[in-house]
Amino acid sequence: MSNISEQCYHCGQPVPTGFQYRVCIDSVDHEMCCRGCQAVAQAIIDNGLVEYYRNRTAMPGSGQEVLPDEIKKLALYDHPEIQRSFVIDAGEHCKEAVLILEGITCAACVWLNERHLKQLDGVISVEVNYASHRARVSWDERKIGLSRILQEIQLLGYNAHPYNARQADQLRKTQRKKDLQRIAIAGIAASQVMMLAVGLYAGAWYGIEANTVYLLRWFSLILTVPVVIFAAWPFYRSAWSGLKSGHLNMDVPVALAIITAFLGSVWVTVMGGAHVYFDTIGMFTLFLLATRLLETGAREKSVEAAENLLKLQPAMAMRIKNGQQEYVPVLDLLVGDHVLTKPGETIAADAVVIEGVTSVDESLLTGESRAVAKQIGDAVIAGSVNLEGPLTLSVTGVGENTVLAGIVRLVDKAQAEKPKIAQLADRVAAWFTLGLLVFALIVGLAWLWVDSSRAFEIVLAVLVVTCPCALSLAVPAALAAAGSHLIKRGILVMRGHALETLSQVDHVVFDKTGTLTIGKPEIVSAIPLGQSDVAECSRIAASLEQASEHPLAHAFLRKVDTVTLPKVSDPRNFPGQGVTGEIGGVVYTLGNRGFAEASQSHSDVGMQAEFPGATLIWLCDAQNVLAVFALADPLRNDAAVAVNALLSRGIGVSILSGDSEAAVGYVAAQLGVENYNSQQKPQDKLAVLQAMQAQGRVVAMVGDGVNDAPVLAGAQVSFAMGTGTDVASQSSDIVLLSSKLNDVAVALDTGKAALKVMRQNLFWAAFYNFTALPFAALGHISPWVAALGMSISSLIVVLNALRLR
């Protein structure tokens, strides 16, 4: 039963048109004016207080007034108009958004947020990128709203809001300002306390009055308080988050060292004793904060490389509506709107040119410095720069639905995925922290038995000198630097394991058409073999190819007027072979020789000799061959250089193609490739690939078409050309946005260099910790020297990673 009224049942305020907030009270659905009233009314019902509605004599305040301001603000994020700028449809009833998480300081924060959100009913997936502090969340809108997800994140102690490139940049600047403030406080305090400490050390050697010692210790205590309370606060917050989630992170021993050193020193200052460690606290905090700042800078460089893509999108666009021009916010644009982009301006949205001819600069996206010509019918992408004439564009995508936003999402997803070596380092760091705490306890007990006066100092030195900062930074710093290097070259890493796998590749397999060749073959000859003339055969062939995305299909469509093509019934695409369809009651087949039974009775030797390297396409009906088309596709300019670069590194090269033996052999001969297979169906390509893998080879596949998708997915690591199909891009681990084949060798080199740096960093971190540990445990390292050694160790790891840039 439904009761639809114009007034809110809870507060009596008018219900805005289109709002669908209802609560069932006494078996009747009542309409509410807002989510606030809905939440309050539902809470009243859930708590068994329905008598309130039966007996009330006056209306309460609006739910919007009752709800806390913060919850009201979060509820706005459920509004479809608000979501339009940052939420995308990821399937039926499935929404996806990118959020910025403030307060992320370590891997434990990532783990805590992911685990908590995944437990919520309706949340489908959560991936938090430690490098960018971005969370990619998808949810079932029927079960949970975005406001609830944001609220749950706030309950964990973090702040989340929709991702915006400029806002994220502002947040980073704000965070950097806070970090610098903490470093300044720690630096000023540490230097002053160190001066007082020199007096205390000198006094202990040459003699000093007790009152002076007492006074200097109190001054040191007062100067150290801001360090402990303000500068070291991020360490406490991170350690507490880790402990709450049952995860020992590297900030646990850090926080433990600072707090115990401070409390112990306060006790000695007040009650009397031999040593205070205010100088150590200041230096330890200062060095650690400075190292973190350096690591953050290196990490953010890789994030900025991707975010720079979005920052170049303008905030305003010139919309043409009813013949009038007006500037509007880009987010107000809708698909189908017409916009005007003048020379020198940045294109605001993905669009199609409907008027004008120009060239555009897409170098930020592809790394290609040459301008790309555009004319009516061509697609342009948001963020590219119009260089010459004015363009009138029809919008096809805005905000999160642009090519650039999609690329940033892919980068974000790849950075959130950790390679095996990174997962191993995280596990080792957690166990190392536990082992360190147990070892420090044992050392403390041993020194209490041997010399109790030194026990506190030595335990402190053990905790500080073996802080696993370098171990935790070893892999993330290298991944961030390598990712930044690749994306600047237009090489987009889409899977977390890719960099690690690249270092092991010993064989590269290329597709031919669209990969080694330009992918825009042209018909160089058409030979009629039946009753129909060339024009009629071309029209039939073009009609059949309308259902295909293969580059060969476009060659047929460019030859005819597509508006007048006959209708095709039951069109079917056979990847790697050809297409079929029924036109005017006749079933036609268009494809390679052997695809149609009629073509098998004809020899192609003569035609192949006449057109070396050309692909022969046969048009047949049920009994006869109607025509043969010869299509030629030139090699890419850098194909030979790319193949030679791989061969010179001792990496094997093969070609797998669905084209004819003659066409593939011609290309292989031009490139000096000995291993090639022609007339390969998708399943054939996959079988050849799996045979190579069975022989122990680590294979990288490079392709671009729909028929390459299975073999791209089956390879240990795969490259898709940036000009290829969406299916190929989604199936691959790396996308070559610039479509430069030589970037395959660059990616392989970067992968090897990244793995080498990771191993060097891990070795150094382990070597430092295990070398310093016995000296600290035996009392040969003072706490302040331990602080210096820990910081230098972390600094070496970060600087080593930066070599990858």
N, C-alpha and C positions, 0 to 999 in steps of 0.2 A: 504494500500500500504506500502511496506517495503523496506527500502534502507539499505542493510547490507554492510558496507565498512570495510576496515582494519585499517582506521584511525579515531580517535575521531573527530566528527563533530565540537566540540567546540574548542579543542586546537590543533588538528592535530597530537597528539601523537599516536603511535600504540595501538590498542585495544588488550589486552591480551586475549588469547584463553579461551573461556568459560564464559567470562563476559557478563552479560545481562543488561547493563544499557542503557536505551533508552529514548529519549525525542521526542515528536511529534512537529515538527516545520513546519509550512505551510502545514499541513495535511500529512506530511511525517515523518515516524519514523526514527530517526537518532541515530546511536550507539555512546555511550560515553565510554571513557577509564576507568572511575572510578566514584564512587558515588559523588565525589566532583564536577566534570564537570557536572554530571547529575543535582546536586542541583543548580549549578550556571545557567545552561541553562534553567532549569525549572523556576527559579526566574525571568530570563529575559523575558520568555514568559508570565508568570503570571502577570508581571507588564506592559504588552503591548509594549514591546520594541523589537518586532520581526524584526523591521527594521534594527536592529544592524546586524543580520545575512545576510540580503539582501545587505547591503551596506559596510560591513567590507572589508578592503584591506589587513589585516594581522591577523595572528592567535594570540590569547591572551595566557597568561600563563596557565599552566595546572590547572585544578580545584583543584588538590591536593595541588598546591602552593597557590591558592587563598583562600582556606578554612582555617580557624583558626586551629592551631595544635590540639586543644582539640577536635574539631569536626572530624578531620581526624582520631584521635585516637579512638573516639567512633565508627566511621564507620567500623573500623576493627572488632568490635564485631558482625557485621552482616555476616561475612565470615563463611561459613559452617565448615571449618577446625578449626577455632578458637572456634566456638560454640561446637564442638565435645566434648570438655573436661568438659563443665559445663551445656549444654542445653540438655534436654531430650524431646523426642516426647511424648506429652500427648494426642494425638489423631490426626485425619486427619487435616492437616494444623495448628495444635495447638502445640505450643512450651511452655516449662516451664523452668524457670531458678531460681536459688537462688542468690540473690544479697546481698552484705553487704552495709548498709547505714551508712555513717559516719555523725555524727552531731545529732543523735537522743538523746534527753535528757529527754523526758517525753511522756506521752500518747498523748499529743496534736500533737507532731511531727509525731507519728504513724498515727493519724487520718488525718492529713493534707496530708501526702504522699498517703495514701490509697484512700482518696476521689479524689485527683487530678488525679491520674493515672487511676482510674476507669472511669473517664469522657472521657478518650482518646478513639477514635474509634479504635477498634481492640484489646483493652486490655480486656481479659476475666475475670481474677480475680487477686486480689492483697491481700496478707496477710503479714503484718509486725509484726515480733515478737519483742516486746519491750525488752525481756530478752536478746536475742542474737543479736539484731539489724539486723536481717536478714529479707529480703523481698522475698516472694515467688510470682513470677509474671508469669502468663500464658497469651499468646497472640495469635492472629490469624496472621500467617506470611504473609497472603495475604493482610492484611490491614495496618500493622504497623511493623516496624523493632525494634530490641532490642536497636539499637543506639538511636532511637527517644525516647524510654522510659528512657534511661540513661540521655539523654539530658534534658528531662522534669524534672527529679529529680534534676539535677544540677540547673535548673532555679528556683527551690524552695529554693535553698540555701544549699542543701545537696550533698554529693558526693557518688556515687554508683559505684560499680564494682563487677564482678563475685565473688561468694563466693569460698574461698579456706581455708581449715582448718588452714594451716600454716600461710597464709597471715592474716587470721582473728586473729590468736594468736598474730602476730606481731603488728596488729593494736591495739589490746587491750593493749599490752605493751607500744605502743606509747602514747595511750590515758592515760594510768595510769601515764606515765612519765609527761605528761602535767598537769594532775590533781595534782601530787605531787609538780610540780613547782608552781602551783597556791596556793596550801596550804602553801608551804614554803614562798612565797611572803606575803601571808596574815598573816602567823604566825610571821614572822620577823617584819612586819610593825605594827601588832597589839600589839606585846610586847613593841616595842619602843614607840608607841603612848600611850599605857597604862601607861608607866613610866612617860611620860610628863603629862598625865591626873592626875596622883597621885599628881604631883606638883601643878597642877591647883586646884584640890580639896582641898589640904592642904592649898594652898594660900588663897582660898576663906574662909577657916575657921580661919587661923591664920593671914592672911594679906599678900599681895603681891603687888609689884609695877605694875602699869598699863603697863609699857613698857615690863616688864618680861612676863606678861600675853600675850601681843601682840606677843612677840617673840615665846613663847611656842606654841601658836595657829598656827602661820605660819609654824613652824617646823612640827606640827601635820598634817597640811594640805598637806605639801610636801610629808610626809611619807605615807599619805592615798591615794594619787593619783594612785600609782601602784595597790593598792587593788581595787580601783573603776574601773580603766581602764582595767587591765589585769586579776586579780584574779576573779572578779565578772562577767567577760564577758559571761560565759555560761548561767547565769541567764537572762541577757538581751536578748540574742539570743533566748532562749526558750520562754521568755515572748512575744517577738515580733512575733515569729512564731505563738504563740497561738492567739494573738490579730488579726493578719492578717487573720487567719482562723475563727475568731469569737468565739474562744473557750478560756474561762478563765481558765488557768492552775495555779498551785500553785506557779509558778515563777513570776506571775504578781505582787502579793503583795510583794514578795521578792525584785524584781527589783525596785518597787515603793518605798519601804522602804529605800533601799540603795541610790537611786538617790535623793530622797527628803531630806534625812538626810545629804547627802554630800552638796547639793546646799544650804540648810539652814545653814549649818556650815560655808560654804564659805562666805555666806552673812554676818554672824555674825563676822567672822574673818576680813573681809574687812571693813564693815560698823560699827562694834561694836554691842555688845549685851551681854546677860547673859550667854548663854550656847552654847557649840559646842559639836558635837557627833561623832568626829573622832574615839574615842576609841570604841564606839558601832558599827560603821561600820566595823572596823577591826575584832572585836570579832564575830559579826554576820556572816560575810563572812567566817571567819576561821571555826567556828563551823559547819556551813552549808556545806562547802566543805568537811570537815572531815566526816560528817554523810553520805553524798552522796558517798564518797569513800568506806565507810564501806558497804553501801547498794549495790554498784556496785560489790564489791568483793563477797558478798553473792549470788547475781544474776548470776555472771559469773561462779560460781561453778557448777550450774546446767547445764549451756551451755557447759562447759568443759567436763562434764561427757559424753555428747553425742559426742562432737567433738573429744574426745580421741579415739573414734572408728576409725575415719578417719586418725588421725595422725599416726597410726601405719602402715598404708600402705606405703611400700617403694616407693621411687621415681624412682628406676631403677629395671629392671628385666632382667634375662638372657634368651634371645630369641634364639630358635633353628630354623635356616632357611637354607635349602639346606645342612643340615648336619653340618653347622657352628654355633658356639655359639658366641653371641655378646650381650653386655649390651646396652639396649635401655631405654629411658624414658618410664615409665609405660603408659603414655598417648598416646604413639605411638603404643601400642599394639592394635591389631584388634581381633575381635571374630574369633576363629579358629586358631590363632597363637599358636605355641607350646613353652612353657617356661619350664626351668629347675629350680627347687627349691631344694637347698641342705639342709641337716639337720641343724637346728638352724636358718634358714632364715625365714623371714616373707613372706607369700604367697601374691603376688602382685595383683592378680585379681581373680574374681570368675572363677572357672574352673572345669574340670572333669579330674580325674586321668586316664591317658592312659598308664602309666608305673610306677611300683614301689609299695611298700607296706610300710606304716608308721603309726604313730599316730600324731595327731595335737592337739594343745592347742587352744580351742575356748572360753576360759574362759572370755575374754573381752566382747564377744558377749552374752554368755549365763549365765555367773556367775558360770558355772560348772567347778570345778577345775580339774576334771579327764580328761585325754587325750582321744581323740576319734579316734578309729582305722579307717584307710582309705586304700582302695585297688582299683584295676582297676575298673572304672565305677562309683566310688563314687564322689560326688560333694564336693568341698572345697570352702571356702569363703575367700575373700581378707581380710587381717589383721590377720588371724590365723597363728600360728607358726608351721612349720614342725619340729617335735621333733626327728625323727629317720632316716629313709632311704631317699635317693634322690628320687624326684618325677618328672616325666615328665607330664606336664599338658596341656590340651587343653582349651584355654581361652573361657569363655562364657559370661563374662561381665567385663567392665572396667569403671573406673571413676564413673559417675553418675548412671551407670547401674549396680552397684554392690549391694549386699544385704546390706552392711554397709551404703552406701549412701542412700539407700531406707529407712533404719531405721532412719537415721539422719533427712531425710525429714519428716518422720512421727512424730518424736519428735518435730521438728520445727513447724509443723502444729498444733500439740496439744498445744504447748506453746503459739501459736498465738491466740488460741481460749480461751476466758475468761469465767469462770463459772459465774453464775448469781450473786453471791455475789461480784465478782470483778467488774462486770458491774455496780452493785448498788453503790459500793464504788466510782467508777469513776464519776458517776452522782452526788453523794452526794458531792464529793470534788469540782466539778465545781460550784454547787449551794452554797456550803459553802464559796468558794472564793468570789462569787458575794455578798453574805450576809455580809462577812467580810468587803469588800470595802465600802458597804453602811453604815454598822455600824460605821466604822472608820470615815466616813464623818459626821455622826450624832454626834459622840463623839467630833470631832473637832469643829463643830459649837457650841455644848453645852459649851465646855471649852472656846471658844472665848467669849462667853457671860458671863461665870462665872469668869474666870481668863485667859485672853488671853496670859499671859506670860508662861503658862504651856501647852497651847493647842498643840504646835508642839511636845513637848516631849512626851505627852500622846498618841497622834495619832501614833507616831513612835513606842511606846511601844506596842500599840494594834496591829499594823501591824506585828511586829516581834513575839510577844508572841503567836499569833494565826496562824502563818504560818502553812498551812495544810499539811506539809511534812509527819508527822506521819500517817495521815489519808490516804494519797496516797500510802505510803509504806506498809500499814498494810497487804493487801492481796497479792500483788506481791511478797513480801519477803517470806511469808509463802508458796506460790505455788512453788517458786524457790527452797526452801530448801526441800520440800516434794518430788518434782520431782527428785532432785539430789539423795535423799536417795533411791528412788525406782529403778532408772535406774542402780544404782550400784549393785542392787540385781538381775538384769536381768528382771525387770518388766517395760515394756514399755507402758507408758500412751499415748494413741493416740487421745483422745478427751478431750477438755478443761473442760467439765462438769464432767468428771469421778471422780475426787478427791472429789468433793462436793457430788456426788451421793453415793459414797462408804460409806460415813458416815451414810447414811440412810438405807442401805441394811438390811433387816431382814429375807431374805430367799435366799438360793443359790441352783440353779438347775444344776446338772451335766449331761452331755451326758455320755454314758458308753464307747463305743469302741473308743480307742485313747485318752480318757480323764481320766477316772478312771482306765482303763486298759492300757497296754503298747501300744496297737494299732498295734501290729504285730502278729496277730493270726496265728496259724499253723494248718494244717489239721491233726487231730489225728486219724481219721478213715474215710474211704470211703466205703459205702455199696452199691453195685450194686443191683438194683431191676428190671432190664429189661434185654434185650438181649445183650447189650454192656458190655464189661468188664471195670474194674476200669481205665485202661490206656486210653481207648477211651473216657470214661466219663470225665476224668480229662482234656484231650485235648479240648473237646467241652466246658467244663466250663471255662478253661483258655482263650479260644478264645473269649467267650462272655464277660469276665471280662476285656478285653483290653480296653473297652470303659469306665471303671469305675475308680474313684479315691478312692473308699472306701478301708480302710485297709484290709478288707476281700478279696478284689480282688487280692492283692499282694500275699496272701497265695497260691492262685491257680497258679499264674504266676511263682512263685518260684518252683513249682513242675514239670514243663514241660520245654521242649526246645522251647522257644518262636519263634525261627526262622522258625520252620516247622509247625506252627499252621495254620489251615485252615482259609480261608478268611470269614469274617462275613458280610452279607448284611443287611442293615437297622438296625444297632445296636441302641438300645434305652436303656436309663438309667432311672429307676424310683426310685428317692431318697427315702430311707427308706424301699424299697420293694425288688428291684432286677434289673436284666437286661434281655433283650430279644434280639434275633437276628436270622437271617436265615443263615444256613450252609448247603450247598448242597441241597437246595430246601426244607429243613425241618426247621420249626420255633421252636426254643428252648426257654425255660424260666428257669432262674436260680435265686432263691431268697428264701425268707422265706416262711414258710408253709402258704398256702392260696393265695400266689401271683399268682400261676398257679392253674387253676381249678382242674387239675389232682391230685395235692398234697392234696387237701381237703378230699379226700376219704381215706387217710392213717392216721393212728394214730402215734404219735411220743412219746407216753408215755414210751414205752419200751426203745427206743433209748435214750431218755432224762434221764431215770433212769440209763442207762449204762454209759452215759457221763454227769454227773452233771455239770451244768455251761457252757457246750459247746453250741455253736450256730449251729443249724442244717440248712443246705442249701440244697434246693431241686432242682434237675435238671430234667426237664420235657420236653416232646414234646407236641404236641397238645392233645394226649389222655392218655399218660402213664408217670409214674414216672420212670426215668432211673436210678437215683442214689440219695443217701443222703450223704452229707459230714458233718462230725462233726468237728468244728473248736473251739479251745480253745485259750483264750487270757488272760494271767495272769494279776493280779492287779499290778499297780505301787507300788513301795516300800513305798511311802509316802501317799498312798490313805487313809489308815485307820487313820493315824495321822492327815491328813488334815480335814477329816470329823469330827473327835473327837474335833479338835480345834474349828471348827465352832459350833458344838453342845454345847461345853462348854461355848461359848459366848452367848448362847441363840438364835442362828441363826438357822432357820429351813433348812433342807437339803432334796432335792428330786432328783430322777433320771428319766430322760426321754430318752428312747432309742428305736431304730427301731428293736432291737433284740427280740428274742422270750421271752415269759413269763418266761420260766425256766432259761434262761441265765441271764436275768436281775434280777430275784428273787434271784438267787445264789449269784450274786455280792452284791446285797442289803443286803442279810443276812450276808455276810462276813464283811460288813462295818457297820452294825447296822442301816441301813437306812430303815425307815418304809414306807415312801412314794415313790413309784416308779410306772412308767407307761411303759409298753413294747409295741412292735410292733407299734411304733408311726411313722407316716409319718410326713414330715416337717410341714404340715398344722395342724396335730394333736398336735404336740409339741407347736406350736404357740397358739393354742386354749387353751391348758392347762395353758400356761404361762399367757395368757390374763385373764383367770378365776382367777388366783392367784392375778393378779393386780387389778381385779375388787373387790376383797375382801380387798383391801387396802394395800397389801404387796408390798414392794419395792424389786424387784427380780434381783439377779445377775445370769447370765447364763454362764456356762463354757462349751465350746465345741471345736471341731477341724475340723469337716468335712463339705463337701458341703451341706449336708442335715441339718446342724446346722445354716447355714447362715440366714434364715428367723427368727429363734427364737433368734439368737444373736442380730440381728438388732432390734427385738421387745422388748428385755429386757431393763430395765432402765439403767443397766450397764452390760457389757459383757466382758468375758475373752476368748481369743483364745490361744490354746496351740501353742508354738513356732514351734512345729514339724507338725502343722496342715496344711490345705490347704490354698492357697492364698486367696480364697473367704472368708473363715472363718476369716482370719486375717483382711481383709478389712472391714468386717461387725462388727468387735468388737471394744470395747473402750479401751481394755487393752490386750497386748500380753505378755504371760509368756514365755520369750525367753529361760529360763532355763527348761521349762516344769515341774517345781516343783509345785505340787498341793498345798503344804503348803503355797506357796506365795499368794494364794487367801486370807487367813486369814491375812497375813502381809499387803497386800494392803488395806484390810478393816480397819485394825488398823491404818495405816498411813492416810487413808482418814478421819477417826474420829479425829485423832490427829491434822491434818492440819486444819480441820474446827474449832476445839476448839481454835487453835492458832489464826486463822483469827478473830474469835469473840472476843478473848481476846485483840488482837491488836486494833480492831475497837472500843471496849469499852474504852480501855485506851486512844486512840487518842481523842475520843469524850469527855471523862471525863476531860482530861487535858485541852483541848481547852475551854470547857464551864466553867471550874473552874477558869482558869487563866484570862479569858476575863473580868469579872467584876472587878477584882483587878487592871488590867491594865487600864480599862476605868475610874476607880476612882482615878487613879494616885498613886497607892501603889506599882507599879512595875516600876523600872527604865529601860530604853532601854537595857542596857548591861545585866541586870538580865534576861530580857525577852529573849535575845539571848541565854543565857545559858540554860534557861528552855526549849526553843524550841528544842535545840540540844539534851538535855537529853531525851526528849520525843521521838524523832526519834530513838535515840540509843536504848532505851528500846524495841521499836517495832522490830528493826532488831535483837537484841540479843534474843528476845523471839522466833522469827522465826527460828533462827539458832539451837534451841533445837531440831528441827525436823530432823536434820542430825545426 
